[in-house]
């Protein structure tokens, strides 16, 4: 039986490409463009609004 030798030169390339892609996506999500709020700020604002509405609903008398 012949042994097949696979070159390990490219074994870490996929992880590097994945990390670069994730950095680009995170910058697009976290950085605001043209003075608008970033996606993270909008998400946190909507979570805060939802929590405030839920707590005010729960505090209503029966």
C-alpha positions in Angstrom: 0.0 0.0 0.0 1.3 3.4 -0.9 1.2 6.2 1.7 -0.2 9.5 0.5 1.7 12.5 1.8 -0.5 15.6 2.0 1.2 18.9 2.2 0.5 20.9 5.4 1.4 24.2 3.9 -2.2 25.3 3.5 -3.6 23.8 6.7 -4.0 27.2 8.5 -5.3 29.2 5.5 -9.0 28.6 6.1 -8.9 29.8 9.7 -7.1 33.0 8.6 -9.6 33.7 5.9 -12.5 33.0 8.4 -11.0 35.4 10.9 -10.5 38.2 8.3 -14.0 37.7 7.1 -15.4 37.9 10.7 -13.4 41.1 11.4 -14.9 42.7 8.3 -18.4 41.6 9.3 -18.0 42.9 12.9 -16.7 46.2 11.7 -19.7 46.6 9.4 -22.0 45.8 12.3 -20.3 47.8 15.0 -19.2 50.9 13.2 -21.7 53.6 12.4 -21.8 55.2 9.0 -22.7 58.8 8.1 -23.7 59.8 11.6 -26.3 57.1 12.1 -26.5 54.7 15.0 -24.7 51.4 14.6 -26.6 48.1 14.4 -25.4 47.2 17.9 -26.7 50.6 19.3 -30.1 50.0 17.6 -30.3 46.5 19.0 -29.5 47.6 22.5 -32.0 50.4 22.3 -34.7 48.0 21.2 -33.9 45.6 24.0 -34.0 48.4 26.5 -37.4 49.6 25.1 -38.8 46.0 25.3 -37.6 45.6 28.8 -39.1 48.9 29.9 -42.4 47.9 28.4 -42.4 44.5 30.0 -41.6 45.8 33.4 -44.3 48.5 33.2 -46.8 45.9 32.1 -45.8 43.6 35.0 -46.2 46.5 37.5 -49.9 47.1 36.5 -52.4 46.2 39.1 -54.7 43.2 38.5 
